[in-house]
Amino acid sequence: MRLFAIPILKNRWAYYCHSKVPTQSRLMRAVNWSSKKWEALGTADPDTWKRKLHDRGDSLMDQLDYQEWFLKNVPSKEDIEEATPITQVYHASMVSNTSVQHDLEKLLDERKPYHRKYMFYSAYWVPVACTFAIVPIIPNIPLAYNLFRLYSHYKAYKGAQLLQYLAQHDSLAYAPSSDIDLILESTDFVRSDQLRIPDQIAEAYAQSQKAQQHAAALQNDIPGTLSLSQIAQLARHFESPGMEVELKRARFQILDAIAREKYDPKSK
């Protein structure tokens, strides 16, 4: 298992966990089965309710906090064979070991109780959602959503639990990566308060409330931020396709929050 802290801005970065630890729990087998069923919906004709449901569900999942996705990728303590394995945390040299350590520990202190709390909330709603199964041929969307959120909070909680355990036992080894520096060397990263949003992106936020248009606008490179081509290079270099998906999601959510604060009329 390896962790990466990749800067989106000079003072905002996203974490990614690259793990090959196998998980053979009954829960994971059930999730893998349901994932295959879900992906099958995506192969339906675009005009059918199955495809529309799949596309809407994917859109909702992309709106989940990028930090939750990071923690969900971390294996649980029960899946680790060693008692306290040393886990490397690679980051760009523009950020110090201490800064990354403090930021990650703060994240774990906040997210672990958060996911535990909402894990129980989701569990409480499952019996209620079961009552929506009135017509057998229509999927029970409330139940499916609550089960997904229950699983998501559970995985994030277990991931935070493992990382906090490793941190408490000094088993997270922070180190700058020359490979990351080489890929990012062409960008002069700026802080979030120094970021200048290009006019075409600012106009997209000022004129429309649609998330799809915001996402399309943020596909453009913004000076001082991590670019989409750099994300693709990082994923290829570290042989981790999942990294590209997670970093793109984190980049969008971080830049989207900054752009909304500056240009979205509803945020003022």
Residue, then its C-alpha position, 0 to 999 in steps of 0.5 A: m500500500r502506498l499513499f500519494a499527496i498530490p497538489i491541486l494548488k499550492n495549499r490544497w492537495a488530494y490524497y490517493c491510496h494505491s493498494k493491492v491488498p485483497t479483500q475477501s469479506r462477504l460485504m465486498r463480494a456482495v458489493n462486487w456483485s452489485s457493481k456488476k449489476w450496476e454497470a450492466l444498467g450502463t449498457a442499456d439504450p440511452d432512452t431507457w429508464k435503466r440507462k437514465l438511472h445509471d447516468r443519474g447515479d454516476s452523477l450523484m456518486d461523482q458529487l461525493d466528497y473526494q476525501e471520502w473516495f480516498l478513504k474508501n480506497v484504503p483497506s481495513k485493518e483486518d485486511i492487513e497481515e502485518a501488525t504495523p506495516i510501514t506505509q510510504v506517503y509520497h508528495a511533491s517537494m514544494v510541501s514539507n513532510t510536516s505539512v502533509q503529516h499535520d494535514l492528513e492527521k487533521l483529515l483523519d480526526e475529522r472524517k473518522p467520527y463523521h463517517r461513523k456517525y453517518m454509517f449509523y444514520s444510513a443503517y437506521w434508514v434501511p428498514v424504512a427504505c425497505t417499505f418502498a418495495i411495493v411494486p417488484i418490477i421497479p427497483n427500490i431506489p431509496l433502499a439501494y441508495n441507503l445501502f450504497r451510503l451505508y457501505s460508503h461510510y463504512k469503507a471510509y470509516k475503516g480506511a480512516q481507522l487504519l490510517q489513524y492506527l498507522a499514524q499513532h504507531d509512527s508507521l506512516a513514512y513521509a517522503p518527497s518524490s522526485d518523480i512527482d516533482l518531474i511531472l509537475e515541474s512545468t507548473d508554478f503552483v499558486r495558493s487558493d487565494q492567489l488563483r485567477i479564474p479565466d474569464q470563460i470559466a467565470e462566465a460559465y459560473a455567473q450565467s449558469q447553475k448547471a453542474q454539467q456546464h461547470a464541469a465542462a468549463l473546468q476541463n480547461d487548464i487554469p494557470g497555477t493548478l494541476s492540469l489534466s495532462q499532468i494527472a494522466q501522466l501521474a497515473r501512467h507513471f505510477e501504474s494506477p488507473g484509479m489515480e486519474v479518476e480520483l485526482k480529476r474528481a478532487r481537482f474539479q471539486i476543489l476548483d468548483a468550490i473556489a469558482r462558486e465562492k467567487y462567481d456563483p450568484k447563489s453563494k453571495 
